[in-house]
Amino acid sequence: MIVSHTHKFVFAAVPKTGTHSVRQALRDHLGQEDAEQVGLFVNKRFPWQELAEIKHGHLSLQQLRPHLGEDDFNTYFKFAFVRNPYDRFVSYCAFMTRDTPHFKTAPQNVMRYFLFEAPREDHILFRPQNELLVDDEGRLLTDYVGRVEEMQASYDTICERIGIPTATLGKVNSSERGDYRSYYTDELRAGVEARYGKDIELFGYGF
């Protein structure tokens, strides 16, 4: 997550949505009073102790809200990126087994394992995307939601809105794999729909 007082924005970093590329691009425009929390590649912490104690930078807008204050929270431009949940789950499985051959040799076994046998309920990368972006009643707190599927165009729109020059986003921490649809059985598709149904509905995705 990034909070920029200079440009009056909040970037909520949803895991597995190209957040590192966006962070890198935004850092060129941050002032001394701006703050970032991140735990991968770069280790930075927010000035708010309660949030700083969290080991990663994938904080929810609801977590940030009391620390930023209602006036700034309501007026700052809050944005995030989301990704098709079917694609995102495949990416999660590939990432979690990146140091082994398991996903390359038996991807459906890996997907079945994380969906049904040993789901990582408390792992921030496994949690539904909407949990970082909604209030306690399930209403979106963002002013703009970009999409990984049209990432550069979304980033261009964001830059225009916050008044900074855009840049070509690079690829950081990406994995090589095929079309996500090729990995699914009917069972796995139903499992993703059951677990990430609100993401699918809220952000308008389909298989």
Secondary structure, 3 states (H helix, E strand, C coil): CEEECCCCEEEECCCCCCHHHHHHHHHCCCCCCCEECECCCCCECCCCHHHHCCCCCCCCHHHHHHHHCHHHHHHCEEEEEECCHHHHHHHHHHHHCCCCCHHHHCHHHHHHHHHHHCCCCCCCCCCCHHHHCECCCCCECCCEEEEHHHHHHHHHHHHHHHCCCCCCCCCCCCCCCCCHHHHCCHHHHHHHHHHCHHHHHHHCCCC
